[in-house]
Amino acid sequence: MASGRSDVPRQRTGLATLWDLGDVVTGGVRGLDALRTELRDEITRFEQRRTSLAGLNRQGLADALTAYSRAQELRVRINSFTQMLFAADTRNQEAKVLVDQSSDLWAETDNRTLFFRLWWMGLPDDRAAALKPESQDDAYFLDTLRRLKPYTLEEKVEQAINLKSTTGMWQWTHQYDSVTSSYTFTVNIRGKRGKPRKLVANEVIRLFAAPRAATRESAYVAYLSKYSENGDMLGDVYRTVVRDWRNEYVKMRGYHSPISARNVENEVTEEAVGTLLAECKKNASVFQDFFALKAKLLGFRRMSRYHIYAPLSRKERRVSFEEGVDQVGRAFESFDHRFASLFRRTFEEGHVDAYPRVGKRSGAYCMSVTPRMVPYIMLNFAGSPRDVYTVAHESGHAIHSQLASSHNLLTFQPTLVLAETASVFGEMILFDDMMGKERDREVKRAVLLDKISGMYGTIGRQAHFVIFEIEAHEAVDHGATVDDLGAIYLRNLRRQFGKGIEVPEEFRWEWVAIPHIYHTPFYCYAYAFGNLLTLALYQRYRKEGKDFVPSYMRLLSHGGSESPKDILAEVGVDIESAAFWDAGFDVIRGMVSELRGL
């Protein structure tokens, strides 16, 4: 039977390494029925407001929003619980059924409250202005609804889309997770002479940065070969997701392009995103120069895609989970005591699932359920220094949510483009702490090299995922096959790396191993946005020291209660300026120069 705890046979440190979902749903799976009944009762009461909307006054609208938020919280708790249960073990048949039921319930309850949102969108501007609540959070949420008016359809059509999505795109992405989470990979840890080992995805991904070149190559070959075995099927899943996205957002809702839907949701302009991606393409040479330097430091004649994450040292450092958490906590304490205390709170509450295992979803994420609930973190900690950075990254998300907890459920979550602000900042705090305490020149050089490699992974790599997506969505609309998409991806990858980096043929299948392009199309530019933004903010912290901390904490405390443009205006950021994004790349250039001088 599925339960509220992940099923792991051992606990390897003094920290809790299994999350307890009891805070989300009391009584675990057994408590779901009661929560579903409570939700349906709340929705039934809310539906009774339909007949009185025409005569609503300002207080009546505020009361309706309070009732809407109560129902929304119940929906979010049910959905979050089942999603985390499934992520902990994607092989669990009961968890799969619960996710399906949760999706159906989400669609049902969304359809039954849809009348309220459509009524508000359809009001004349003067009537809407007269009714707007005094609560800034409520007012901002209502403003975001009205921005969606041009892309919103009639009630019956919206309801049909909601129902269809539970067996459409959502279901396809769950199938993708089920298939890929069950993968195991046979890798020769020490190359051709080594003894093959069977590993799960996150254990293989860790080997992409292994000290031995033969191990890195073996890991990549095993990983990409496994995905290529089912490449036609996984590619067709992607093509279905792309077609579904275009059918709904471009053909039905009238967005200008597939990416426009994400931009409107993120509350950023086409110009801002276009400028960001253009600057990432223009500045690809920053990372090309870095990889040329890295090849020289590693003694390679020419850099290969197999080795871009290679460490400088051949001796791999191993870090226990407890040591990694302590290291992050001490670094955060040096930045700000409250920042560090919110970090520790997540672990003290037992809201972390730490270790990789067969069936567990790959990667890492932070799940912020409600403003008053401490967020949950899923990790796949395998003991590498990179895993320690992941602890800092996901904990940054959790800190961000807790700092924004004064806002209501409808506004505490930041939009995607600001969602990485605290996570990347957390990584930079850890990086500076490590560099500041290290006295060995060779170790400092290794840490700096690894950090710039990581910046490529979160800036250049992520931006080029979106560049691929833009081309892929257009190509699928014109009849592209899975092989065509592989050719597009490989061509973009080779263009991104330039002539100085060899890109082996098997990387044409890398795109089918990227969950984000399936689950959340065009999400990945948020990583490039957040990283470059954070580099600029962190430079200010380095210059201003502790005087910068209050303004930064205020920035995070906004959550999603204002537009990104207005939030960032407080710190003097213009996201439509090419010069601003170039400044972020200038920081990376400086780090490459520092590495060259060590």
C-alpha positions as CSV (number, residue, x, y, z in Angstrom):
1,M,0.0,0.0,0.0
2,A,1.1,3.5,-0.7
3,S,1.7,5.7,2.4
4,G,2.8,9.1,3.3
5,R,6.4,8.0,3.7
6,S,9.0,6.9,1.1
7,D,10.0,3.3,1.4
8,V,13.7,3.2,1.9
9,P,15.3,0.3,3.8
10,R,18.0,2.3,5.6
11,Q,18.9,5.7,7.0
12,R,22.5,6.6,6.7
13,T,22.9,9.8,8.8
14,G,21.5,11.4,11.9
15,L,19.2,13.6,9.7
16,A,15.8,12.5,8.7
17,T,16.2,11.4,5.1
18,L,12.6,10.4,4.3
19,W,9.9,13.0,4.0
20,D,6.8,12.7,6.1
21,L,3.7,13.9,4.1
22,G,1.5,14.0,7.1
23,D,1.6,17.8,7.2
24,V,0.0,17.8,3.7
25,V,-2.7,15.2,4.3
26,T,-3.3,14.0,7.9
27,G,-3.3,10.3,8.1
28,G,-1.6,9.8,4.7
29,V,-3.5,8.0,2.0
30,R,-6.3,7.2,4.4
31,G,-6.9,10.9,5.0
32,L,-7.4,11.6,1.3
33,D,-11.1,10.6,1.3
34,A,-11.9,13.1,4.0
35,L,-10.0,15.9,2.3
36,R,-11.8,15.1,-1.0
37,T,-15.2,15.3,0.7
38,E,-14.3,18.6,2.4
39,L,-13.2,20.0,-1.0
40,R,-16.4,19.0,-2.8
41,D,-18.5,20.4,0.0
42,E,-16.5,23.7,-0.2
43,I,-17.0,23.8,-3.9
44,T,-20.7,23.2,-3.6
45,R,-21.0,26.1,-1.3
46,F,-19.0,28.3,-3.6
47,E,-21.1,27.4,-6.6
48,Q,-24.1,29.0,-4.8
49,R,-22.5,32.4,-5.3
50,R,-23.0,32.2,-9.1
51,T,-26.5,33.7,-8.9
52,S,-25.4,36.7,-6.7
53,L,-22.4,37.8,-8.7
54,A,-24.3,40.6,-10.6
55,G,-25.1,42.4,-7.4
56,L,-21.8,41.8,-5.6
57,N,-20.1,44.7,-3.7
58,R,-16.5,45.1,-2.6
59,Q,-16.9,43.2,0.6
60,G,-18.8,40.4,-1.2
61,L,-16.0,40.0,-3.6
62,A,-13.5,39.8,-0.8
63,D,-15.6,37.1,0.9
64,A,-15.8,35.2,-2.4
65,L,-12.0,35.3,-2.8
66,T,-11.6,34.0,0.8
67,A,-13.9,31.1,-0.1
68,Y,-12.1,30.5,-3.4
69,S,-8.8,30.4,-1.5
70,R,-10.1,27.8,1.0
71,A,-11.1,25.5,-1.9
72,Q,-7.8,26.2,-3.7
73,E,-5.8,25.2,-0.7
74,L,-7.6,21.9,-0.4
75,R,-7.0,21.2,-4.1
76,V,-3.3,22.1,-3.8
77,R,-2.8,19.8,-0.7
78,I,-4.4,16.8,-2.4
79,N,-2.5,17.4,-5.7
80,S,0.8,18.0,-3.9
81,F,0.4,14.9,-1.7
82,T,-0.3,12.6,-4.7
83,Q,2.5,14.1,-6.8
84,M,5.1,13.6,-4.1
85,L,3.9,10.1,-3.4
86,F,4.3,9.3,-7.0
87,A,7.7,11.0,-7.3
88,A,9.0,8.9,-4.3
89,D,8.1,5.7,-6.2
90,T,6.9,5.9,-9.7
91,R,6.5,2.1,-9.8
92,N,3.8,2.2,-7.1
93,Q,0.5,1.3,-8.9
94,E,-1.6,2.8,-6.1
95,A,0.3,6.1,-6.3
96,K,-0.3,6.2,-10.1
97,V,-4.1,5.7,-9.5
98,L,-4.1,8.4,-6.9
99,V,-2.3,10.9,-9.2
100,D,-4.9,10.1,-11.9
101,Q,-7.7,10.7,-9.4
102,S,-6.1,13.9,-8.2
103,S,-5.9,15.1,-11.8
104,D,-9.6,14.3,-12.4
105,L,-10.6,16.0,-9.2
106,W,-8.5,19.1,-10.1
107,A,-10.2,19.4,-13.5
108,E,-13.6,18.8,-11.9
109,T,-13.2,21.5,-9.2
110,D,-11.5,23.9,-11.6
111,N,-14.5,23.6,-13.9
112,R,-17.0,24.2,-11.1
113,T,-15.2,27.4,-10.0
114,L,-14.5,28.6,-13.5
115,F,-17.6,30.8,-13.6
116,F,-16.2,33.1,-11.0
117,R,-12.9,33.8,-12.9
118,L,-14.8,34.3,-16.2
119,W,-17.3,36.7,-14.5
120,W,-14.4,38.8,-13.2
121,M,-12.6,38.8,-16.6
122,G,-15.7,39.9,-18.4
123,L,-16.5,43.0,-16.2
124,P,-16.1,46.4,-17.7
125,D,-13.0,48.2,-16.5
126,D,-14.9,50.8,-14.4
127,R,-17.0,48.1,-12.6
128,A,-13.8,46.0,-11.9
129,A,-12.1,49.1,-10.5
130,A,-15.0,49.9,-8.2
131,L,-15.0,46.3,-6.8
132,K,-11.3,45.8,-6.4
133,P,-10.6,44.7,-2.8
134,E,-8.4,46.7,-0.4
135,S,-6.1,43.6,0.1
136,Q,-3.1,44.1,-2.2
137,D,-2.7,40.4,-2.6
138,D,-6.3,39.9,-3.7
139,A,-6.1,42.9,-6.0
140,Y,-3.0,41.6,-7.7
141,F,-4.5,38.2,-8.2
142,L,-7.5,39.7,-9.8
143,D,-5.3,41.8,-12.1
144,T,-3.5,38.7,-13.3
145,L,-6.8,37.1,-14.2
146,R,-7.8,40.1,-16.3
147,R,-4.5,39.9,-18.2
148,L,-5.5,36.5,-19.4
149,K,-8.9,37.7,-20.8
150,P,-7.7,37.8,-24.5
151,Y,-6.7,34.2,-24.3
152,T,-9.7,32.8,-22.4
153,L,-12.5,30.9,-24.0
154,E,-16.2,30.3,-23.3
155,E,-17.0,28.4,-20.1
156,K,-18.0,25.2,-21.8
157,V,-14.9,25.2,-24.0
158,E,-12.6,25.9,-21.0
159,Q,-14.3,23.0,-19.1
160,A,-13.8,20.6,-22.0
161,I,-10.1,21.5,-22.1
162,N,-9.7,20.9,-18.4
163,L,-11.4,17.5,-18.7
164,K,-9.5,16.5,-21.8
165,S,-6.1,17.5,-20.3
166,T,-6.4,14.7,-17.7
167,T,-6.1,12.1,-20.4
168,G,-4.0,14.3,-22.7
169,M,-0.8,16.1,-22.0
170,W,-0.8,15.4,-18.2
171,Q,-1.2,11.7,-18.8
172,W,1.5,11.6,-21.4
173,T,4.0,13.2,-19.1
174,H,3.1,10.8,-16.3
175,Q,3.8,7.9,-18.7
176,Y,7.1,9.5,-19.6
177,D,8.0,9.6,-15.8
178,S,6.9,6.0,-15.3
179,V,9.0,4.7,-18.2
180,T,12.2,6.8,-17.6
181,S,12.2,6.5,-13.8
182,S,12.3,2.7,-14.1
183,Y,15.5,2.8,-16.1
184,T,18.7,1.3,-14.8
185,F,22.1,1.7,-16.6
186,T,25.0,-0.6,-16.8
187,V,28.2,1.4,-16.5
188,N,31.9,0.4,-16.4
189,I,33.0,2.6,-13.5
190,R,36.7,2.3,-14.4
191,G,36.2,2.1,-18.2
192,K,36.5,-0.9,-20.4
193,R,38.6,-2.9,-17.9
194,G,36.3,-2.2,-15.0
195,K,33.5,-4.3,-13.6
196,P,30.1,-3.3,-14.9
197,R,27.6,-1.9,-12.3
198,K,23.9,-1.4,-12.5
199,L,22.9,2.2,-11.5
200,V,19.9,4.4,-11.4
201,A,19.7,7.7,-13.3
202,N,21.1,10.1,-10.6
203,E,24.0,7.8,-9.9
204,V,24.9,7.8,-13.6
205,I,24.5,11.5,-13.9
206,R,26.9,12.0,-11.0
207,L,29.5,10.0,-13.0
208,F,29.3,12.7,-15.7
209,A,31.7,14.6,-13.4
210,A,33.8,11.5,-12.4
211,P,37.6,11.9,-12.1
212,R,38.3,9.3,-14.8
213,A,37.7,10.2,-18.4
214,A,36.9,6.6,-19.2
215,T,34.2,6.5,-16.5
216,R,32.6,9.8,-17.8
217,E,32.5,8.4,-21.3
218,S,31.1,5.1,-20.2
219,A,28.4,6.9,-18.1
220,Y,27.3,9.1,-21.0
221,V,27.2,6.2,-23.5
222,A,25.2,4.0,-21.1
223,Y,22.8,6.9,-20.3
224,L,22.2,8.0,-23.9
225,S,22.1,4.5,-25.2
226,K,19.3,3.6,-22.8
227,Y,17.2,6.6,-23.9
228,S,17.9,5.9,-27.5
229,E,16.6,2.3,-27.1
230,N,13.1,3.9,-26.5
231,G,14.0,7.1,-28.4
232,D,11.2,6.7,-31.0
233,M,8.6,6.2,-28.3
234,L,9.9,9.0,-26.1
235,G,10.2,11.2,-29.1
236,D,6.6,10.5,-30.1
237,V,5.5,11.4,-26.6
238,Y,7.3,14.7,-27.0
239,R,5.7,15.3,-30.4
240,T,2.3,14.7,-28.8
241,V,3.0,17.2,-26.0
242,V,4.1,19.8,-28.6
243,R,1.0,19.2,-30.8
244,D,-1.2,19.4,-27.7
245,W,0.5,22.7,-26.6
246,R,0.1,24.3,-30.0
247,N,-3.5,23.1,-30.4
248,E,-4.6,24.7,-27.1
249,Y,-2.4,27.8,-26.8
250,V,-1.9,28.9,-30.4
251,K,-4.9,27.6,-32.4
252,M,-7.6,27.8,-29.7
253,R,-6.4,30.6,-27.3
254,G,-4.7,32.8,-29.8
255,Y,-1.3,33.2,-28.4
256,H,1.2,34.7,-30.8
257,S,3.5,31.7,-30.6
258,P,4.0,28.6,-28.4
259,I,6.4,30.4,-26.1
260,S,4.1,33.4,-25.8
261,A,1.9,31.3,-23.5
262,R,4.8,30.8,-21.0
263,N,5.8,34.5,-21.3
264,V,2.3,35.7,-20.4
265,E,2.1,33.3,-17.5
266,N,5.6,34.5,-16.3
267,E,4.5,38.1,-16.7
268,V,7.4,39.0,-18.9
269,T,7.4,40.6,-22.3
270,E,8.3,38.9,-25.6
271,E,11.0,41.5,-25.8
272,A,12.6,40.6,-22.5
273,V,12.7,36.9,-23.3
274,G,13.9,37.5,-26.8
275,T,16.7,39.7,-25.6
276,L,17.7,37.2,-22.9
277,L,17.9,34.3,-25.5
278,A,19.7,36.5,-28.0
279,E,22.3,37.5,-25.5
280,C,22.8,33.8,-24.5
281,K,23.4,32.9,-28.1
282,K,25.8,35.9,-28.6
283,N,27.7,35.0,-25.4
284,A,28.1,31.3,-26.2
285,S,31.8,32.2,-26.8
286,V,32.2,32.9,-23.0
287,F,31.7,29.2,-22.3
288,Q,33.5,28.1,-25.5
289,D,36.6,30.0,-24.2
290,F,36.1,28.4,-20.8
291,F,36.0,24.9,-22.2
292,A,39.1,25.6,-24.3
293,L,40.9,26.6,-21.0
294,K,39.5,23.6,-19.2
295,A,40.8,21.3,-21.9
296,K,44.3,22.8,-21.5
297,L,44.1,22.4,-17.7
298,L,43.0,18.8,-18.1
299,G,45.7,18.0,-20.7
300,F,43.2,17.4,-23.5
301,R,44.2,18.2,-27.1
302,R,40.5,19.0,-27.7
303,M,37.5,19.2,-25.4
304,S,34.8,16.6,-25.9
305,R,31.2,16.9,-24.8
306,Y,31.9,13.8,-22.7
307,H,34.2,15.8,-20.5
308,I,32.7,19.3,-20.0
309,Y,31.9,18.5,-16.4
310,A,35.2,16.8,-15.7
311,P,36.8,17.8,-12.3
312,L,40.3,19.1,-12.1
313,S,41.3,16.7,-9.5
314,R,41.4,12.9,-10.2
315,K,40.6,12.2,-6.6
316,E,36.9,12.4,-6.1
317,R,35.8,13.9,-2.9
318,R,32.9,12.2,-1.1
319,V,30.5,14.0,1.2
320,S,28.0,12.5,3.5
321,F,24.5,13.9,3.5
322,E,24.9,15.2,7.1
323,E,28.2,16.9,6.2
324,G,26.7,18.5,3.1
325,V,23.7,19.9,5.1
326,D,26.0,21.2,7.8
327,Q,28.3,22.8,5.2
328,V,25.3,24.6,3.6
329,G,23.9,25.7,7.0
330,R,27.2,27.2,8.0
331,A,27.6,29.1,4.8
332,F,24.0,30.5,5.0
333,E,24.7,31.5,8.6
334,S,27.6,33.7,7.4
335,F,25.1,35.5,5.1
336,D,22.2,36.0,7.5
337,H,20.9,34.2,10.6
338,R,17.3,34.2,9.5
339,F,18.2,32.8,6.1
340,A,20.0,30.0,7.8
341,S,17.3,29.3,10.3
342,L,14.7,28.9,7.5
343,F,17.1,26.5,5.8
344,R,17.4,24.3,8.9
345,R,13.6,24.4,9.5
346,T,13.0,22.4,6.4
347,F,15.2,19.5,7.6
348,E,14.0,19.7,11.2
349,E,10.4,19.3,10.0
350,G,11.2,16.0,8.2
351,H,10.3,17.5,4.8
352,V,13.2,16.1,2.8
353,D,13.5,12.9,0.8
354,A,17.3,12.6,0.4
355,Y,18.6,9.5,-1.4
356,P,18.3,8.0,-4.9
357,R,16.7,4.6,-5.5
358,V,15.1,2.6,-8.3
359,G,11.7,4.0,-9.1
360,K,12.2,7.4,-7.5
361,R,11.9,10.3,-9.9
362,S,15.3,11.7,-11.0
363,G,16.5,15.2,-10.3
364,A,15.5,17.4,-7.5
365,Y,12.8,19.9,-6.7
366,C,11.1,22.0,-4.0
367,M,7.4,21.7,-3.4
368,S,5.8,24.7,-1.8
369,V,2.3,23.6,-0.8
370,T,0.8,26.5,1.1
371,P,2.2,29.7,2.6
372,R,2.0,28.5,6.2
373,M,3.5,25.0,5.5
374,V,7.2,24.4,5.4
375,P,8.1,23.4,1.9
376,Y,9.2,19.9,0.9
377,I,12.4,19.1,-0.9
378,M,13.2,16.0,-3.0
379,L,16.9,15.3,-3.6
380,N,18.9,12.4,-5.0
381,F,22.0,12.9,-2.9
382,A,24.8,10.6,-4.0
383,G,27.7,12.2,-2.1
384,S,29.4,14.4,-4.7
385,P,30.2,18.1,-4.1
386,R,27.7,18.9,-6.8
387,D,25.0,17.3,-4.7
388,V,25.9,19.8,-1.9
389,Y,25.2,22.6,-4.3
390,T,21.9,21.0,-5.0
391,V,21.1,21.1,-1.3
392,A,21.8,24.8,-1.3
393,H,19.8,25.3,-4.5
394,E,16.6,23.6,-3.5
395,S,16.9,25.0,0.0
396,G,17.0,28.4,-1.6
397,H,13.6,27.7,-3.1
398,A,12.3,26.7,0.4
399,I,13.6,29.8,2.0
400,H,12.1,32.0,-0.7
401,S,8.6,30.5,-0.1
402,Q,9.0,30.9,3.7
403,L,10.0,34.6,3.3
404,A,6.9,35.1,1.2
405,S,4.6,33.3,3.7
406,S,2.8,36.6,4.7
407,H,1.0,36.5,1.4
408,N,-2.0,34.4,0.6
409,L,-2.1,31.1,-1.3
410,L,-2.9,32.9,-4.6
411,T,0.2,35.2,-4.5
412,F,3.0,33.7,-2.4
413,Q,4.6,31.7,-5.2
414,P,7.0,33.7,-7.4
415,T,6.6,33.5,-11.2
416,L,9.1,31.2,-12.9
417,V,11.5,33.9,-13.9
418,L,12.0,34.9,-10.3
419,A,11.7,31.4,-8.9
420,E,15.5,30.8,-9.2
421,T,16.5,34.0,-7.5
422,A,17.0,32.5,-4.0
423,S,18.1,29.1,-5.2
424,V,21.0,30.4,-7.3
425,F,21.9,33.0,-4.7
426,G,22.1,30.1,-2.2
427,E,24.6,28.3,-4.4
428,M,26.7,31.5,-4.7
429,I,26.8,31.9,-0.9
430,L,28.1,28.3,-0.6
431,F,30.6,28.9,-3.4
432,D,32.0,32.1,-1.8
433,D,32.2,30.3,1.6
434,M,34.1,27.4,0.2
435,M,36.5,29.7,-1.7
436,G,37.0,32.0,1.3
437,K,38.0,29.2,3.6
438,E,40.2,27.3,1.2
439,R,43.9,28.1,1.3
440,D,45.2,25.5,-1.2
441,R,45.6,27.1,-4.6
442,E,45.0,23.9,-6.5
443,V,41.8,23.2,-4.5
444,K,40.6,26.7,-5.2
445,R,41.2,26.3,-8.9
446,A,39.3,23.0,-8.8
447,V,36.3,24.6,-7.0
448,L,36.3,27.6,-9.4
449,L,36.5,25.4,-12.4
450,D,33.6,23.3,-11.2
451,K,31.5,26.4,-10.5
452,I,31.9,27.8,-14.0
453,S,31.1,24.4,-15.4
454,G,27.9,24.5,-13.3
455,M,27.1,28.0,-14.6
456,Y,27.3,26.6,-18.1
457,G,24.8,24.0,-17.1
458,T,22.3,26.5,-15.6
459,I,22.8,29.4,-18.1
460,G,24.1,28.4,-21.5
461,R,22.7,24.9,-21.5
462,Q,19.2,25.9,-20.2
463,A,18.9,28.8,-22.7
464,H,19.8,26.5,-25.6
465,F,17.2,24.0,-24.5
466,V,14.6,26.7,-25.1
467,I,16.2,27.7,-28.4
468,F,15.8,24.1,-29.4
469,E,12.2,24.0,-28.1
470,I,11.3,27.1,-30.2
471,E,12.6,25.4,-33.3
472,A,11.2,22.0,-32.4
473,H,7.7,23.3,-31.9
474,E,7.7,24.9,-35.3
475,A,9.2,21.8,-36.9
476,V,6.6,19.5,-35.4
477,D,3.9,21.8,-36.7
478,H,5.4,21.2,-40.2
479,G,5.5,17.5,-39.9
480,A,8.9,16.8,-38.3
481,T,9.7,13.2,-37.3
482,V,11.6,12.1,-34.2
483,D,14.7,11.7,-36.3
484,D,14.3,15.3,-37.6
485,L,14.1,16.5,-34.0
486,G,17.3,14.6,-33.2
487,A,19.0,16.3,-36.1
488,I,17.8,19.7,-35.0
489,Y,19.0,19.1,-31.5
490,L,22.5,17.9,-32.5
491,R,22.9,20.8,-34.9
492,N,22.0,23.3,-32.2
493,L,24.3,21.6,-29.7
494,R,27.3,21.7,-32.1
495,R,26.6,25.4,-33.0
496,Q,26.4,26.2,-29.3
497,F,29.8,24.6,-28.5
498,G,31.6,25.8,-31.7
499,K,34.4,24.0,-33.5
500,G,36.6,23.6,-30.4
501,I,34.4,21.0,-28.7
502,E,33.7,17.6,-30.2
503,V,30.0,16.5,-29.9
504,P,29.6,12.7,-30.5
505,E,26.7,11.4,-32.5
506,E,24.9,9.8,-29.6
507,F,24.1,13.2,-28.2
508,R,21.3,13.5,-30.8
509,W,19.2,11.6,-28.2
510,E,20.0,13.9,-25.2
511,W,16.8,15.9,-25.7
512,V,14.5,12.9,-24.9
513,A,16.2,12.8,-21.5
514,I,15.2,16.4,-20.5
515,P,12.0,16.2,-18.4
516,H,11.4,19.9,-18.4
517,I,10.7,20.1,-22.1
518,Y,7.9,17.5,-21.5
519,H,6.4,18.7,-18.3
520,T,6.7,22.5,-18.6
521,P,7.5,23.7,-22.2
522,F,9.8,26.7,-22.3
523,Y,10.4,26.6,-18.6
524,C,14.2,26.4,-18.9
525,Y,14.8,30.1,-19.8
526,A,13.8,30.8,-16.2
527,Y,17.1,29.2,-15.1
528,A,19.2,31.4,-17.4
529,F,17.1,34.4,-16.3
530,G,17.5,33.6,-12.6
531,N,21.2,32.8,-12.8
532,L,22.2,35.9,-14.7
533,L,20.0,38.1,-12.5
534,T,21.5,36.5,-9.4
535,L,25.0,37.1,-10.6
536,A,24.2,40.8,-10.8
537,L,22.6,40.8,-7.4
538,Y,25.4,38.9,-5.9
539,Q,27.9,41.3,-7.2
540,R,26.0,44.0,-5.3
541,Y,26.2,41.9,-2.1
542,R,30.0,41.5,-2.6
543,K,30.3,45.3,-2.9
544,E,27.8,46.3,-0.2
545,G,28.2,43.5,2.3
546,K,25.6,43.2,5.0
547,D,24.0,46.5,3.9
548,F,22.6,44.6,0.9
549,V,20.9,41.8,2.9
550,P,17.7,43.7,4.0
551,S,16.9,44.8,0.4
552,Y,17.5,41.3,-0.9
553,M,15.3,39.7,1.7
554,R,12.6,42.2,0.9
555,L,12.9,41.2,-2.8
556,L,12.3,37.6,-1.8
557,S,9.5,38.4,0.5
558,H,7.3,39.7,-2.4
559,G,6.9,36.2,-3.6
560,G,4.4,36.5,-6.5
561,S,2.5,39.4,-5.1
562,E,3.7,41.9,-7.8
563,S,5.0,41.6,-11.3
564,P,8.7,40.7,-11.9
565,K,9.2,44.1,-13.5
566,D,7.9,45.9,-10.4
567,I,9.8,43.7,-8.0
568,L,13.1,44.1,-9.8
569,A,12.6,47.8,-10.2
570,E,13.3,48.1,-6.5
571,V,16.8,46.9,-7.1
572,G,17.3,48.9,-10.4
573,V,17.0,46.0,-12.9
574,D,15.8,46.4,-16.4
575,I,15.2,43.0,-17.9
576,E,14.6,44.3,-21.4
577,S,18.1,45.7,-21.6
578,A,20.8,43.7,-23.4
579,A,23.4,45.5,-21.3
580,F,21.9,44.1,-18.2
581,W,22.2,40.5,-19.4
582,D,25.7,41.2,-20.8
583,A,26.7,42.4,-17.3
584,G,25.9,38.9,-16.0
585,F,28.2,37.3,-18.6
586,D,30.8,39.8,-17.7
587,V,30.8,38.3,-14.2
588,I,31.5,34.9,-15.7
589,R,34.2,36.3,-17.9
590,G,35.8,37.6,-14.8
591,M,35.7,34.2,-13.2
592,V,37.3,32.6,-16.2
593,S,40.1,35.2,-16.0
594,E,40.5,34.4,-12.3
595,L,40.8,30.7,-13.2
596,R,43.3,31.5,-15.8
597,G,45.4,33.4,-13.3
598,L,45.4,30.7,-10.5
